[in-house]
Amino acid sequence: MKSALQSPNLQRRKLLRASLALAVGAGATQHAQATSVDTEPLMLTMSPDGLFVTTAAVFALPRSLEDVLDRGIALYFETVATVVRPRWYWFNDEVAQAKREVRLAYQPLLQRYRVSVGGLQQNYDNLDEALGVVQRTRHLRVAEPTQLVAGQTYQLDARFRLDLSQLPRPFQLNVSSQSDWKIEATFPPQTFVWAP
């Protein structure tokens, strides 16, 4: 008689455990999604001054990262472009590489956003304008003309990402629970023949 009374309780517990596991799993699935980044095709420019690339990686900044900006913490984004010479018999030969780092910061007293690229700085009234500059890399020199051989086939690889390693230490510890902070994209490789 006692075992018959405990049986429904046991079933209820199993049902509660299963529904709790589903709820936790659904929450983890929603939380595990990285920020979506759309890339535009790479634009190559060959000139006597070298090989230049223009990229665009479009994304919406998650609200949690906007909060980080509002606290006065700067975000660093980087675009890395690499020229490789494909080799069928061995690993690809890396010929040249260029990196562009962009710093995005909010100035609470002025209520303006500042974008810094190298030594150049520009202020913007709203986040959309500032992100427009962060997302686009224009005319980045990837290789000098002396590094490339005329008539040779090369491949250009490029990637874009938010550099989380440059956040202050307390924020780095929280990164694993903030998967929407993972902002990165790899551009489709572009094959070209060097002909300046």
N, C-alpha and C positions, 0 to 999 in steps of 0.2 A: 504494500500500500504506500509506504514512504517513497519507494523508488518511482512509483507512478506519479507522485506529486512533484518530485524533483525533475522529472523528464521535461515538462514544459519550461521550467526555469532554465535548464541546461540549453534547451533550444532557443529560448529568448536571449541568453547570453551569447550564444554563437551568432545569432542574427544581429545583435548589437555590435559585436566585434567585427562582423563582416561589413556592416554599414559604416562603422567608424573607419575601418581600413579603406573603404571606397571614398569616404569624404576626405581623408588625409591624402590618399592617392590623387584625387581630383585636384585638391589644393596644390599639391606638389607639381602636378602636370602644368597647371596654370602658372605657377611661380617659376617653373624651369624654362620658360620660353625666353630666348634672347631677343633683343631688339632687332626688328627687321630692317635691313639695309638694302636699298636698291642701288645697283651700279649701272652707270652708263658706259658704253663701249669706250675703250681707250682711244685717244686721238694722238697720233704720232706726227711729229714734224721733223723732217730731216733737212739740215742746213749745213753750210760750211763751218758753222760754229759748234755743231754737234747734234745729238739726238735729244729731242724734247718731247715731253708727254703732258697731256692734259687729262685729268680724271675727275669724276664726280661720283660721290657716294652719298645718296640721299636717305635721311632717316629723321625720325621724330625723337627728340630727347625725352627719355622717360621722366615722369614727374619726380621720382626720387632723386634723379641727377639734377633736376632744376632746383630742388631743395638744397642740394650740396652747393650749387652755384650761389644760391641766395645767402648761404652762410659765409660767403667770401672765399670758398675753396675753388681754386682754378682747376680746369680740366685740360688734359693734354691729348691731342689727337696726332697720329702720325700716318703719313703715306710713304710707303717704301716701294720703289720701282727698281727692278733688276733686269739687266740684259744678259741673256745666256746664249751660248752657241750650242745648239743641240748636237749630240754625238751618239750615234747608234751603237757604238762599241763600248761606251763607258758613260759615266755620269755627265750631265751637261756641264759645260765650262762656263763659269760665271765671269763675264767680261767687265761689267761695270754695275754700280749700284748708287742710287741717290735716295736721300730721306728728307722729307719735309715735316717739321714738327710745328704744330699750331697750338697756342695757348689761348684758352677761352676763360675769361674771368668776368665776374659781376662786381661793379663798384656800388655798394649800397648807398653811400652818401650822395653820389651823383645820379643814381638810378640809371646807370648805363652799362652796356656790355663792352668789354675790351677784347679785341682779337690781336694777338701778337704772333708774327711770323718772322723769325730771325730777329733783327733789330727794329723792324717796322711794327708800329702799333696803330690801330684804328679803333675809334669808339663808335658804338651803334646804339640807337635808341631802344631797339627791341631785340628779343632773342632770335626771331626768325631771320632778321638781317645778318646778325652775327653768325648764325649757323650756316647761312648761305656761303659765307667766306670759308668757314671751317670745312664744309663738305666738298668744295671745289679746289683742285690743285691745278693751277694754270702755268703752262710753259716751264715745267720742271726739267732742268738739264740732267739727263740720266747718264750720258756718255759723251766724252770728248771725241772729236773726229779721229784723233790718233789711236784711239782704242778699238776702232772698227775698221774692217777691211772691205773695200768696195767690191760689190758682187757677192759677198758672203751672206748667207741666210742666218738670221738671229731670231730670238724669241724674247718678247718683253713680258715679264710677269710683274704684277702690281698688287698690293694689298693696302687696306685702310683699317685702322683700329683706334679705339680709345685706350690709351696707355694707363692702365690701372695702377701700375707700379709707381707712378708719380703722385698718387694720392697720399695724404698724410697717413701715418701708420694705423691709427684707429679705424679709418675707413677701409684700409686694405684688409683688416681682420674681418670686416663685415661683407666683403665682396662675394664670398661663397654663398651667402644667403640672398644676394641681390643679383640674380642671374640676368635680369633685364639691363644690367650695367654692361653686359658683354656686347659691345658694339664693334663689329668687325665684318669685313667683306674682302673676298678675293676676286679680283677682276679676271674675266676670261683672258687667257694668254693671247698675245698678238704676235703673229709671225710677220717678219718683214725682211726685205733684202736691202742692205745698206747701199744707197745711191744718192749721195748729197747733191 
